[in-house]
Protein backbone atom coordinates (compact mmCIF):
# COMPACT_ATOMS: atom_id res chain seq x y z
CA UNK A 1 0.00 0.00 0.00
CA UNK A 2 1.38 3.37 -1.04
CA UNK A 3 1.22 6.18 1.47
CA UNK A 4 2.39 9.76 1.59
CA UNK A 5 2.19 11.01 5.15
CA UNK A 6 2.73 14.68 5.89
CA UNK A 7 3.52 16.29 9.21
CA UNK A 8 4.73 19.58 10.62
CA UNK A 9 1.85 21.93 9.95
CA UNK A 10 0.46 24.26 12.57
CA UNK A 11 -0.23 27.81 13.65
CA UNK A 12 2.57 30.36 13.53
CA UNK A 13 2.84 34.13 13.66
CA UNK A 14 3.87 36.11 10.62
CA UNK A 15 7.63 36.06 10.25
CA UNK A 16 7.90 32.66 11.86
CA UNK A 17 9.04 29.33 10.48
CA UNK A 18 7.72 25.81 10.03
CA UNK A 19 9.17 22.67 8.53
CA UNK A 20 6.90 20.24 6.76
CA UNK A 21 7.84 16.60 6.26
CA UNK A 22 6.39 14.00 3.94
CA UNK A 23 7.30 10.33 4.07
CA UNK A 24 6.63 7.91 1.24
CA UNK A 25 6.07 4.24 1.96
CA UNK A 26 5.30 1.33 -0.33
CA UNK A 27 7.41 2.55 -3.23
CA UNK A 28 11.07 3.29 -3.97
CA UNK A 29 11.35 6.91 -2.98
CA UNK A 30 14.39 7.74 -5.10
CA UNK A 31 12.44 6.97 -8.28
CA UNK A 32 10.02 9.83 -7.66
CA UNK A 33 10.12 13.53 -8.28
CA UNK A 34 8.69 15.06 -5.12
CA UNK A 35 6.84 18.29 -4.68
CA UNK A 36 4.64 20.47 -2.53
CA UNK A 37 1.37 22.16 -3.42
CA UNK A 38 -1.03 24.24 -1.38
CA UNK A 39 -4.69 25.12 -1.43
CA UNK A 40 -6.20 28.07 0.36
CA UNK A 41 -9.94 28.26 1.10
CA UNK A 42 -11.88 29.03 -2.06
CA UNK A 43 -8.75 28.80 -4.19
CA UNK A 44 -7.42 26.23 -6.61
CA UNK A 45 -4.53 24.02 -5.63
CA UNK A 46 -1.26 25.65 -6.64
CA UNK A 47 2.31 24.52 -7.10
CA UNK A 48 4.81 25.53 -4.42
CA UNK A 49 8.03 23.61 -5.04
CA UNK A 50 9.51 20.47 -6.55
CA UNK A 51 12.81 18.62 -6.33
CA UNK A 52 14.57 16.24 -8.66
CA UNK A 53 14.95 12.57 -7.84
CA UNK A 54 18.60 13.07 -6.93
CA UNK A 55 17.97 16.33 -5.11
CA UNK A 56 20.35 18.20 -7.41
CA UNK A 57 17.81 20.79 -8.57
CA UNK A 58 14.69 22.36 -7.16
CA UNK A 59 12.02 24.72 -8.37
CA UNK A 60 9.78 27.24 -6.65
CA UNK A 61 6.81 29.38 -7.40
CA UNK A 62 7.79 33.05 -7.39
CA UNK A 63 5.89 33.94 -4.24
CA UNK A 64 8.01 31.64 -2.05
CA UNK A 65 11.45 32.05 -3.61
CA UNK A 66 14.01 33.06 -1.03
CA UNK A 67 11.73 32.03 1.85
CA UNK A 68 11.03 28.32 1.30
CA UNK A 69 13.54 25.53 0.77
CA UNK A 70 12.72 22.03 -0.42
CA UNK A 71 15.03 19.14 0.33
CA UNK A 72 14.92 15.37 0.40
CA UNK A 73 16.58 12.48 2.17
CA UNK A 74 16.38 9.41 -0.05
CA UNK A 75 17.68 7.18 2.74
CA UNK A 76 14.69 8.21 4.88
CA UNK A 77 12.20 8.35 1.99
CA UNK A 78 11.25 11.83 3.12
CA UNK A 79 10.89 15.23 1.50
CA UNK A 80 10.94 18.44 3.51
CA UNK A 81 9.74 21.98 3.04
CA UNK A 82 11.44 24.54 5.25
CA UNK A 83 9.27 27.64 5.36
CA UNK A 84 10.76 30.85 6.73
CA UNK A 85 9.48 34.43 6.91
CA UNK A 86 5.94 33.15 6.72
CA UNK A 87 3.18 35.51 5.67
CA UNK A 88 -0.59 35.35 6.26
CA UNK A 89 -1.03 34.68 2.54
CA UNK A 90 0.90 31.42 2.99
CA UNK A 91 -2.06 30.08 4.97
CA UNK A 92 -3.32 26.94 3.22
CA UNK A 93 -3.50 23.19 3.34
CA UNK A 94 -0.16 21.91 2.08
CA UNK A 95 0.00 18.67 0.10
CA UNK A 96 3.02 16.68 -0.94
CA UNK A 97 3.03 14.86 -4.25
CA UNK A 98 5.05 12.14 -5.95
CA UNK A 99 5.58 11.65 -9.67
CA UNK A 100 7.34 8.64 -11.17
CA UNK A 101 7.59 10.10 -14.66
CA UNK A 102 8.50 13.51 -15.98
CA UNK A 103 10.67 16.17 -14.47
CA UNK A 104 10.57 18.42 -11.46
CA UNK A 105 9.74 21.28 -13.80
CA UNK A 106 6.78 19.34 -15.19
CA UNK A 107 5.43 18.83 -11.70
CA UNK A 108 4.78 22.56 -11.62
CA UNK A 109 2.13 21.92 -14.26
CA UNK A 110 0.63 19.09 -12.16
CA UNK A 111 1.63 16.64 -14.89
CA UNK A 112 2.09 12.96 -14.12
CA UNK A 113 1.47 13.01 -10.38
CA UNK A 114 0.98 9.49 -9.09
CA UNK A 115 0.30 10.08 -5.41
CA UNK A 116 -0.91 12.84 -3.10
CA UNK A 117 -0.60 13.18 0.62
CA UNK A 118 -3.59 13.87 2.82
CA UNK A 119 -2.61 17.47 3.47
CA UNK A 120 -1.45 19.41 6.51
CA UNK A 121 -2.84 22.77 7.61
CA UNK A 122 -0.54 25.76 7.85
CA UNK A 123 -2.01 28.89 9.40
CA UNK A 124 -0.07 32.13 9.62
CA UNK A 125 -1.51 34.81 11.86
CA UNK A 126 -0.85 38.50 11.34
C-alpha positions in Angstrom: 0.0 0.0 0.0 1.4 3.4 -1.0 1.2 6.2 1.5 2.4 9.8 1.6 2.2 11.0 5.2 2.7 14.7 5.9 3.5 16.3 9.2 4.7 19.6 10.6 1.9 21.9 9.9 0.5 24.3 12.6 -0.2 27.8 13.6 2.6 30.4 13.5 2.8 34.1 13.7 3.9 36.1 10.6 7.6 36.1 10.3 7.9 32.7 11.9 9.0 29.3 10.5 7.7 25.8 10.0 9.2 22.7 8.5 6.9 20.2 6.8 7.8 16.6 6.3 6.4 14.0 3.9 7.3 10.3 4.1 6.6 7.9 1.2 6.1 4.2 2.0 5.3 1.3 -0.3 7.4 2.6 -3.2 11.1 3.3 -4.0 11.4 6.9 -3.0 14.4 7.7 -5.1 12.4 7.0 -8.3 10.0 9.8 -7.7 10.1 13.5 -8.3 8.7 15.1 -5.1 6.8 18.3 -4.7 4.6 20.5 -2.5 1.4 22.2 -3.4 -1.0 24.2 -1.4 -4.7 25.1 -1.4 -6.2 28.1 0.4 -9.9 28.3 1.1 -11.9 29.0 -2.1 -8.8 28.8 -4.2 -7.4 26.2 -6.6 -4.5 24.0 -5.6 -1.3 25.6 -6.6 2.3 24.5 -7.1 4.8 25.5 -4.4 8.0 23.6 -5.0 9.5 20.5 -6.6 12.8 18.6 -6.3 14.6 16.2 -8.7 14.9 12.6 -7.8 18.6 13.1 -6.9 18.0 16.3 -5.1 20.4 18.2 -7.4 17.8 20.8 -8.6 14.7 22.4 -7.2 12.0 24.7 -8.4 9.8 27.2 -6.7 6.8 29.4 -7.4 7.8 33.0 -7.4 5.9 33.9 -4.2 8.0 31.6 -2.1 11.4 32.1 -3.6 14.0 33.1 -1.0 11.7 32.0 1.9 11.0 28.3 1.3 13.5 25.5 0.8 12.7 22.0 -0.4 15.0 19.1 0.3 14.9 15.4 0.4 16.6 12.5 2.2 16.4 9.4 0.0 17.7 7.2 2.7 14.7 8.2 4.9 12.2 8.4 2.0 11.3 11.8 3.1 10.9 15.2 1.5 10.9 18.4 3.5 9.7 22.0 3.0 11.4 24.5 5.2 9.3 27.6 5.4 10.8 30.9 6.7 9.5 34.4 6.9 5.9 33.1 6.7 3.2 35.5 5.7 -0.6 35.4 6.3 -1.0 34.7 2.5 0.9 31.4 3.0 -2.1 30.1 5.0 -3.3 26.9 3.2 -3.5 23.2 3.3 -0.2 21.9 2.1 0.0 18.7 0.1 3.0 16.7 -0.9 3.0 14.9 -4.3 5.0 12.1 -6.0 5.6 11.7 -9.7 7.3 8.6 -11.2 7.6 10.1 -14.7 8.5 13.5 -16.0 10.7 16.2 -14.5 10.6 18.4 -11.5 9.7 21.3 -13.8 6.8 19.3 -15.2 5.4 18.8 -11.7 4.8 22.6 -11.6 2.1 21.9 -14.3 0.6 19.1 -12.2 1.6 16.6 -14.9 2.1 13.0 -14.1 1.5 13.0 -10.4 1.0 9.5 -9.1 0.3 10.1 -5.4 -0.9 12.8 -3.1 -0.6 13.2 0.6 -3.6 13.9 2.8 -2.6 17.5 3.5 -1.4 19.4 6.5 -2.8 22.8 7.6 -0.5 25.8 7.8 -2.0 28.9 9.4 -0.1 32.1 9.6 -1.5 34.8 11.9 -0.8 38.5 11.3 
